[in-house]
Amino acid sequence: MALTGSTIASTYLKLLRANSDTMGADATASYIQDSADTDSALSISTTRVGIGTASPDYGLEVADGGAGGVLRAVSIKSTAASSTSGGGVLLFASDDGAVMADTHRLGSIEFYGAEDTSNTLTVGASITAVTEATWSDSDNASALTFLTCAGDNNSAEKMRINKDGNVGIGTDSPSSELEVYKDDDGVAIGPVLSVTRHSDSPAAADIIGSIDFKGRGNDSALHTYARINSVIQYANNPNEGGELHFAVLTNDTITPSMMINTDGNVGIGTASPTTEVGASTVLEVSAASGTAAIGLNYNTGSSRWEIESDAGDDLTISRNGTSRLLIDGSTADISVQGGDLIFGTAGKGICLGVTSNTDSNTLDDYEEGTWTPEDTDGGGSAQYGMYTKIGNLVTCYFHFTTGAISGGSTFYITNLPFTCGATDAFRGAVSIAYTNATNMPLAGSVGNGSTAAYLMIGTGDIATDDEIGSSKAVTGSIIYRV
């Protein structure tokens, strides 16, 4: 029998056909039926296609028919040989014939759900591709944005991967590889980045998390050059405690170099800095050989100070390699090397022979200098004087020749460098080493509250100007208290 359109139509069953029902948002969609007039899962109209739904509301709508569970509705599968450019592709395009301008949307994946019992669908989150420049044949700058609703039914951007590959959380213009931004006036805490480890059996020395700093070496291999570890020090509730460990690459091995423990102690070169009696926090620097040192260098200048502890248990403070202060670890002797010991506050000194600071045992004043001895009338010649003051004790040495003096008034050596104390206990004594005075004075004393000393002759009387005489040499010393 010859095959014609008529014979084919009368001989073969209908395989697919559209039914006469209409449905969907535009009331024009119809089911596709098989040869037994059974509705298939596919409905189609002039504007919409539905799979698993009789009422497609969008260009293509896929539904699970109320079966529930996870619906893998769309599969884009490539059967070509796998390669770096293979695999299925889902294409989103903005193709209106015009050049894409800055901030224009290229495409979006939106996630909807019902917000009421009337099945009002509302977007809850979306992933959107946008441009970050006006496009040209040399610039197709673009970004991926991630939007969510914060509970106020307003979808807003929360994260972005920009044209440079920088990731911004809370900002649409990240300036570094990862920037976390929080705009929240009046709140005392900024953004928080959490690294969390869950374990049912936490223990001391467990590492909670790490931050590695990696880079390529000249061998083209990727190396971890430094690491920060968060470590459990104490795991028992309610006395948990943590540590931060800082490690650096040394001889191709990551070696711990510094740590901060739960007590606030800082260890450099040691994993267990200790707290001495009376100290709340401590910085401990440890070295396996040589000296353990702390260097202080202002603004990388030429002056460098170091605090060093050596194998002999000595502590040295040095400047540019020259020792300035040494504390002997065995004897506890303190040596000031190359300078003076100066107290910056008046009235402070060295307590001698005691274990606590008492005024009676504090040496808080020392002075050396010269002074000009004078006779009763403030005259004289060949005047020389030196003094030493230790605490409140003054020792004066003098030599001078008297001027033109006469009469029965008391002879005085005047212009002492310090005023004598106000009571008899401070008066001290004068000792004459040489004189060619008319009557030989033997001794003398300093007047209370004055800067003058009088002399006594052999008769026990106080010497007068006549008894000393004019142009007479006097040499001696005076000791008194202030």
Secondary structure in CASP SS format (residue, H / E / C, confidence):
PFRMAT SS
TARGET T0000
AUTHOR 0000-0000-0000
METHOD secondary structure of the structure
MODEL  1
M C 1.00
A C 1.00
L C 1.00
T C 1.00
G H 1.00
S H 1.00
T H 1.00
I H 1.00
A H 1.00
S H 1.00
T H 1.00
Y C 1.00
L C 1.00
K C 1.00
L C 1.00
L E 1.00
R E 1.00
A E 1.00
N C 1.00
S C 1.00
D C 1.00
T C 1.00
M E 1.00
G C 1.00
A C 1.00
D C 1.00
A C 1.00
T C 1.00
A E 1.00
S E 1.00
Y E 1.00
I E 1.00
Q E 1.00
D E 1.00
S C 1.00
A C 1.00
D C 1.00
T C 1.00
D E 1.00
S E 1.00
A E 1.00
L E 1.00
S E 1.00
I E 1.00
S C 1.00
T C 1.00
T C 1.00
R C 1.00
V E 1.00
G E 1.00
I E 1.00
G C 1.00
T C 1.00
A C 1.00
S C 1.00
P C 1.00
D C 1.00
Y C 1.00
G C 1.00
L E 1.00
E E 1.00
V E 1.00
A C 1.00
D C 1.00
G C 1.00
G C 1.00
A C 1.00
G C 1.00
G C 1.00
V C 1.00
L C 1.00
R C 1.00
A C 1.00
V C 1.00
S C 1.00
I C 1.00
K C 1.00
S C 1.00
T C 1.00
A C 1.00
A C 1.00
S C 1.00
S C 1.00
T C 1.00
S C 1.00
G C 1.00
G C 1.00
G C 1.00
V C 1.00
L C 1.00
L C 1.00
F C 1.00
A C 1.00
S C 1.00
D C 1.00
D C 1.00
G C 1.00
A C 1.00
V C 1.00
M C 1.00
A C 1.00
D C 1.00
T C 1.00
H C 1.00
R E 1.00
L E 1.00
G E 1.00
S E 1.00
I E 1.00
E E 1.00
F E 1.00
Y E 1.00
G E 1.00
A E 1.00
E C 1.00
D C 1.00
T C 1.00
S C 1.00
N C 1.00
T C 1.00
L E 1.00
T E 1.00
V E 1.00
G E 1.00
A E 1.00
S E 1.00
I E 1.00
T E 1.00
A E 1.00
V E 1.00
T E 1.00
E C 1.00
A C 1.00
T C 1.00
W C 1.00
S E 1.00
D C 1.00
S C 1.00
D E 1.00
N C 1.00
A C 1.00
S E 1.00
A E 1.00
L E 1.00
T E 1.00
F E 1.00
L E 1.00
T E 1.00
C E 1.00
A C 1.00
G C 1.00
D C 1.00
N C 1.00
N C 1.00
S E 1.00
A E 1.00
E E 1.00
K E 1.00
M E 1.00
R E 1.00
I E 1.00
N C 1.00
K C 1.00
D C 1.00
G C 1.00
N C 1.00
V E 1.00
G E 1.00
I E 1.00
G C 1.00
T C 1.00
D C 1.00
S C 1.00
P C 1.00
S C 1.00
S C 1.00
E C 1.00
L E 1.00
E E 1.00
V E 1.00
Y C 1.00
K C 1.00
D C 1.00
D C 1.00
D C 1.00
G C 1.00
V C 1.00
A C 1.00
I C 1.00
G C 1.00
P C 1.00
V C 1.00
L C 1.00
S C 1.00
V C 1.00
T C 1.00
R C 1.00
H C 1.00
S C 1.00
D C 1.00
S C 1.00
P C 1.00
A C 1.00
A C 1.00
A C 1.00
D C 1.00
I E 1.00
I E 1.00
G E 1.00
S E 1.00
I E 1.00
D E 1.00
F E 1.00
K E 1.00
G E 1.00
R E 1.00
G C 1.00
N C 1.00
D C 1.00
S C 1.00
A C 1.00
L E 1.00
H E 1.00
T E 1.00
Y E 1.00
A E 1.00
R E 1.00
I E 1.00
N E 1.00
S E 1.00
V E 1.00
I E 1.00
Q E 1.00
Y E 1.00
A C 1.00
N C 1.00
N C 1.00
P C 1.00
N C 1.00
E C 1.00
G E 1.00
G E 1.00
E E 1.00
L E 1.00
H E 1.00
F E 1.00
A E 1.00
V E 1.00
L E 1.00
T E 1.00
N C 1.00
D C 1.00
T E 1.00
I E 1.00
T E 1.00
P E 1.00
S E 1.00
M E 1.00
M E 1.00
I E 1.00
N C 1.00
T C 1.00
D C 1.00
G C 1.00
N C 1.00
V E 1.00
G E 1.00
I E 1.00
G C 1.00
T C 1.00
A C 1.00
S C 1.00
P C 1.00
T C 1.00
T C 1.00
E C 1.00
V C 1.00
G C 1.00
A C 1.00
S C 1.00
T C 1.00
V C 1.00
L E 1.00
E E 1.00
V E 1.00
S C 1.00
A C 1.00
A C 1.00
S C 1.00
G C 1.00
T C 1.00
A E 1.00
A E 1.00
I E 1.00
G E 1.00
L E 1.00
N E 1.00
Y H 1.00
N H 1.00
T H 1.00
G C 1.00
S C 1.00
S C 1.00
R E 1.00
W E 1.00
E E 1.00
I E 1.00
E E 1.00
S E 1.00
D C 1.00
A C 1.00
G C 1.00
D C 1.00
D C 1.00
L E 1.00
T E 1.00
I E 1.00
S E 1.00
R E 1.00
N C 1.00
G C 1.00
T E 1.00
S E 1.00
R E 1.00
L E 1.00
L E 1.00
I E 1.00
D C 1.00
G C 1.00
S C 1.00
T C 1.00
A C 1.00
D C 1.00
I E 1.00
S E 1.00
V E 1.00
Q C 1.00
G C 1.00
G C 1.00
D C 1.00
L C 1.00
I C 1.00
F C 1.00
G C 1.00
T C 1.00
A C 1.00
G C 1.00
K C 1.00
G C 1.00
I E 1.00
C E 1.00
L C 1.00
G C 1.00
V C 1.00
T C 1.00
S C 1.00
N C 1.00
T C 1.00
D H 1.00
S H 1.00
N H 1.00
T E 1.00
L E 1.00
D C 1.00
D C 1.00
Y E 1.00
E E 1.00
E E 1.00
G E 1.00
T E 1.00
W C 1.00
T C 1.00
P C 1.00
E E 1.00
D C 1.00
T C 1.00
D C 1.00
G C 1.00
G C 1.00
G C 1.00
S E 1.00
A E 1.00
Q E 1.00
Y E 1.00
G E 1.00
M E 1.00
Y E 1.00
T E 1.00
K E 1.00
I E 1.00
G C 1.00
N C 1.00
L E 1.00
V E 1.00
T E 1.00
C E 1.00
Y E 1.00
F E 1.00
H E 1.00
F E 1.00
T E 1.00
T C 1.00
G C 1.00
A C 1.00
I C 1.00
S C 1.00
G C 1.00
G C 1.00
S C 1.00
T E 1.00
F C 1.00
Y E 1.00
I E 1.00
T E 1.00
N C 1.00
L C 1.00
P C 1.00
F C 1.00
T C 1.00
C C 1.00
G C 1.00
A C 1.00
T C 1.00
D H 1.00
A H 1.00
F H 1.00
R C 1.00
G C 1.00
A E 1.00
V E 1.00
S E 1.00
I E 1.00
A E 1.00
Y E 1.00
T E 1.00
N C 1.00
A C 1.00
T C 1.00
N C 1.00
M C 1.00
P E 1.00
L E 1.00
A E 1.00
G E 1.00
S E 1.00
V E 1.00
G C 1.00
N C 1.00
G C 1.00
S C 1.00
T C 1.00
A C 1.00
A E 1.00
Y E 1.00
L E 1.00
M E 1.00
I E 1.00
G C 1.00
T C 1.00
G C 1.00
D C 1.00
I E 1.00
A C 1.00
T E 1.00
D H 1.00
D H 1.00
E H 1.00
I H 1.00
G C 1.00
S C 1.00
S C 1.00
K C 1.00
A E 1.00
V E 1.00
T E 1.00
G E 1.00
S E 1.00
I E 1.00
I E 1.00
Y E 1.00
R E 1.00
V C 1.00
END
